[in-house]
Amino acid sequence: ASDAQRADKFPWALGGYSGFAKVPNLAPTHRRFIAENAAYALLRIAPAFFIQNVEVLLLAVISYFIEGVTIAWEISCYKAPAGSMVPQTLMAVFASIVTYTVTNNAGGYIPNVDASLLTAMQGFCAATWGCWLVGALSTATAKEDGHRV
């Protein structure tokens, strides 16, 4: 069951594609992936507690960007399977939701939105969509054997 979940949602954590051997459950690479996701989870839960803190919200968007970079890298350089576009898309969508919330700041809910932090957030959000574009283009140009056109 766990291999099926990894293959469906996190194919780069399972491996088994060109240039990346299959990684058994709880092998060192898999444990590193678990630790990485725990760190991301900590960054991404923080806004629930600090919803009015633009710095914390910016860190969450940066974490989406970092994961977007790693996914795009796996897709474009190591030929991760097309299913990798699902989490790639989620990173861009989540970054957009946070950025939209801060940009619009409905009713002035966030008391002090620093313009430079907002600009940085918007930049990281755009860069996350850039990662999505790299992943999408690489996926679209992949041949059946996993090599790029």
Residue, then its C-alpha position, 0 to 999 in steps of 0.5 A: a500500500s505504501d509503495a502504491q501511495r508513493a508511486d501515485k503521489f510522490p514518484w520521485a520518492l519511490g524511484g524506479y525510473s530512468g537513472f533512479a533505482k527503486v528505493p525501498n520503504l524506509a531506506p536512507t533516501h526514503r527516510r530523507f524524503i520523510a524528514e524533508n516533508a516533515a520540515y515542509a509541513l512545519l513551515r506550512i502549518a505555521p500560517a494557521f497559528f500566525i495568519q497575520n504575520v507576512e514573514v511566516l506567510l512568505l516562508a510558506v510560499i518560499s517552501y512551495f517554491i523550493e519544492g516546486v524547484t525540486i519537482a521540476w528538476e526531477i521531471s526535466c533532468y531525471k525524467a520523473p513520471a508524468g504523475s509528478m505534475v500533480p504535486q507540481t501543480l499543487m505547489a503553484v496553486f498553494a503559493s497562489i492562494v497564500t499570495y492572493t490572500v496577502t495581496n488582497n488583504a480583505g478588510g485589512y485583516i493583516p494589519n501591516v503588509d510590508a510592500s517589500l515582503l509582498t513583492a518578494m512573495q509575489g516573485f516567489c509565487a511567479a517563480t513557482w509557476g515558472c517551475w510548473l512551466v518547466g515541469a509541464l514542458s518537460t512532461a509534454t515533450a517526453k517520449e514513451d521511453g522516458h527520454r525527451v524529444 
